[in-house]
């Protein structure tokens, strides 16, 4: 009888430790995702948006000028966004904002 009680307590201790480890893991993961959302909001506030104008961006509207995210060409009145790391790369504003919100930055 004593042996059964000891085995039962041992299993309860193991399952309790596993439950605590899982709780810590999911809490940490939730906090990391929350942090990414806050970082995304900060990045989105600092983006420079401007109207795409023919001739102002190198060769203007050509088949080579396309958003690398959606692979769509720029139109004359599109709002484009450049990133702080490289001012010569432009993206459709909705494309880059979605990219950043997903945490792909």
C-alpha positions in Angstrom: 0.0 0.0 0.0 2.8 2.4 0.9 4.4 1.7 -2.5 1.3 2.6 -4.4 1.0 5.9 -2.5 4.7 6.7 -3.2 4.2 6.0 -6.9 1.0 8.1 -7.0 2.8 11.1 -5.4 5.7 10.7 -7.8 3.4 10.8 -10.8 1.6 13.8 -9.3 4.9 15.6 -8.9 6.0 14.8 -12.4 2.7 16.0 -13.9 2.7 19.1 -11.8 6.2 20.0 -13.0 5.2 19.4 -16.6 2.1 21.6 -16.1 4.2 24.4 -14.6 6.7 24.2 -17.5 3.9 24.4 -20.1 2.4 27.3 -18.3 5.7 29.2 -18.3 6.3 28.4 -21.9 2.9 29.7 -23.1 3.1 32.8 -20.9 6.5 33.6 -22.3 5.3 33.1 -25.9 2.3 35.3 -25.3 4.6 38.1 -23.9 6.9 37.8 -27.0 3.9 38.1 -29.4 2.7 41.1 -27.4 6.1 42.7 -27.6 6.2 42.2 -31.4 2.8 44.0 -31.8 4.2 47.0 -29.8 7.4 47.0 -31.9 5.3 46.9 -35.1 3.3 49.9 -34.0 6.5 51.9 -33.3 7.9 51.0 -36.7 4.7 51.8 -38.5 4.7 55.3 -37.0 8.2 56.0 -38.3 7.6 55.0 -41.9 7.9 57.7 -44.5 4.9 57.6 -47.0 4.7 59.6 -50.2 2.9 59.7 -53.5 4.6 57.8 -56.3 5.4 60.4 -59.0 6.8 59.5 -62.4 10.4 60.6 -62.8 11.0 61.2 -59.1 12.0 57.6 -58.5 14.7 56.9 -61.0 13.3 55.7 -64.3 9.7 56.4 -63.2 7.0 54.0 -64.0 8.5 51.1 -65.8 8.0 47.3 -65.7 11.1 47.1 -63.5 9.5 49.3 -60.9 7.3 47.0 -58.9 6.6 46.3 -55.2 8.8 43.3 -54.3 6.2 42.1 -51.8 3.2 41.8 -54.0 5.1 41.9 -57.3 2.6 44.5 -58.6 3.6 47.6 -60.6 3.3 51.1 -59.2 0.6 53.3 -60.6 1.0 57.0 -61.0 -1.0 57.9 -57.8 0.1 55.0 -55.5 1.2 55.8 -52.0 4.6 54.2 -51.5 6.7 53.7 -48.4 10.5 53.6 -48.1 12.2 52.0 -45.1 14.8 53.7 -43.0 17.5 51.2 -43.9 17.5 51.9 -47.6 15.8 55.0 -49.0 15.9 53.6 -52.6 13.6 50.6 -52.0 9.9 51.4 -52.1 6.9 49.3 -51.4 3.1 49.7 -51.7 2.1 51.1 -48.3 -0.5 48.4 -47.6 2.0 45.7 -48.5 4.8 46.8 -46.2 2.4 47.6 -43.4 0.9 44.1 -43.5 4.4 42.7 -43.7 5.5 44.6 -40.6 2.3 43.7 -38.7 3.0 40.0 -39.3 6.4 40.4 -37.6 8.4 39.8 -40.8 10.8 42.7 -40.0 
